[in-house]
Amino acid sequence: MSPRNKSRPVRKTIEAGVRIRSTPVVLTPDVAQALIDGAAYISLAPRCPCREERHCPGYPADIGCLYLGEGARGIVAGGNAVEIGRQEAVEHLGRARELGLVPMVLWTSAELRSLGADAARALELCSCCPCCCITRRTGDGMKAYVDGITGLGIARAGEGCVACGECERACPLGAITILEDGPAVNADRCKGCGRCARVCEQGILQVFPLEMVPTFSGDWQMIPASDFVYEILKTIT
């Protein structure tokens, strides 16, 4: 059995009707770690269906999705994932990040139920590639789909850019443009995935956590990022 985290996070309540489960969420490393630490149960799928189906040329298909929460036990019982411990989950995410994959929470209730999960008590934490996974979920970068992704961080640039263009090419959401004085980050499109910071050899790009994040309740509104994360944790603790 997976080890349990004895200290549970303090739970908060946000305004009734706010829908945090309606859009994909790009995770910063700290938030991804918090979800692993807080999950009552952790399992791992052996393959990524997006990369496998599309015969991904750049990223391995054997980095599958993590399924977190008690509701994921049915996925393991059905043979679609294996139970793992926290350290293995952390190492899995570390390997994915080193390869340039983007950690995302996907609220895929229909898919979770089809795998045998209780979708109300489970979430899917995927490591998404820009070519097969993210393009599928953003309509190949269409603005309406990109706007529907919640980001918990944002990239900011310092001085010293040599205009190599690596960050612009690495950004899966088209949020970076190289100008004469360095990279310009489009705050509406940047979700804080960190791919730009990973490829910047000068180290001038860094990802900073957001204090407020957008969520939907009939219309878009801003709520504290900490409250947003606690609401996610309610699903899996």
DAHUVEN-V920896 format. One record per backbone hydrogen bond with DSSP energy under -0.5 kcal/mol. CO is the residue of the C=O (numbers start at 0). NH is the residue of the N-H. E is the energy in kcal/mol with one decimal. If there is no record, write none. Layout:
((CO NH E) (CO NH E))
//
This chain:
((3 5 -0.7) (5 7 -0.8) (14 17 -1.8) (17 19 -0.9) (18 215 -1.0) (19 22 -0.5) (23 149 -3.0) (24 104 -2.7) (25 151 -1.0) (27 31 -2.5) (28 32 -2.2) (29 33 -2.0) (30 34 -2.2) (31 35 -2.0) (32 36 -2.8) (33 37 -2.1) (34 38 -1.4) (40 68 -2.4) (41 83 -2.1) (42 66 -2.6) (43 81 -2.2) (44 63 -0.6) (46 48 -0.6) (46 64 -0.6) (47 51 -2.4) (48 52 -2.6) (49 53 -2.1) (50 55 -2.5) (51 54 -0.8) (59 62 -0.8) (60 47 -2.6) (61 63 -1.0) (64 44 -3.0) (65 67 -0.5) (65 124 -3.2) (66 42 -1.9) (67 122 -1.7) (68 71 -2.1) (69 72 -1.7) (70 73 -0.6) (70 117 -1.9) (71 74 -1.0) (71 75 -1.3) (72 76 -2.4) (73 77 -1.6) (74 79 -2.3) (74 80 -0.6) (75 78 -1.7) (81 43 -2.5) (84 88 -1.8) (85 89 -2.6) (86 90 -2.5) (87 91 -2.2) (88 92 -2.2) (89 93 -2.3) (90 94 -2.4) (91 95 -2.1) (92 96 -2.5) (93 97 -2.2) (94 98 -1.4) (95 100 -2.6) (96 99 -1.5) (100 102 -0.5) (101 127 -3.2) (102 26 -2.6) (103 105 -0.5) (103 125 -2.9) (104 24 -2.2) (104 106 -0.5) (105 107 -1.6) (105 123 -1.0) (106 108 -0.9) (107 111 -2.8) (108 112 -2.6) (109 113 -2.1) (110 114 -1.3) (111 116 -2.7) (112 115 -1.2) (116 118 -1.0) (117 120 -2.1) (118 121 -0.8) (120 70 -2.4) (122 67 -2.2) (122 124 -0.6) (123 105 -2.6) (123 125 -0.7) (124 65 -3.0) (125 103 -2.6) (125 127 -0.7) (127 101 -2.9) (128 132 -0.8) (128 133 -2.5) (129 134 -0.6) (132 136 -1.5) (133 137 -1.1) (134 139 -2.5) (137 141 -1.5) (141 144 -0.7) (141 145 -2.2) (142 146 -2.9) (143 147 -0.7) (145 148 -1.8) (149 25 -2.7) (151 209 -2.5) (153 207 -2.9) (155 205 -2.3) (164 168 -2.1) (165 169 -1.9) (166 170 -1.7) (170 173 -0.8) (174 185 -3.4) (176 178 -0.6) (176 183 -3.2) (178 181 -1.5) (181 178 -2.5) (182 184 -0.5) (183 176 -2.1) (183 185 -0.6) (184 186 -0.8) (185 188 -0.8) (185 189 -2.5) (190 151 -0.7) (190 152 -0.7) (193 197 -1.9) (194 198 -1.4) (195 199 -1.0) (198 200 -0.9) (199 202 -0.9) (203 157 -2.2) (205 155 -2.8) (207 153 -2.3) (210 224 -2.7) (212 222 -2.6) (214 220 -2.7) (215 18 -2.8) (218 216 -2.5) (220 214 -2.7) (222 212 -2.9) (223 227 -1.9) (224 228 -2.3) (225 229 -2.2) (226 230 -2.1) (227 231 -1.6) (228 232 -2.4) (229 233 -1.4) (230 234 -0.6) (231 234 -1.5) (231 235 -0.6) (232 235 -0.9) (232 236 -1.6) (235 39 -2.8))
//
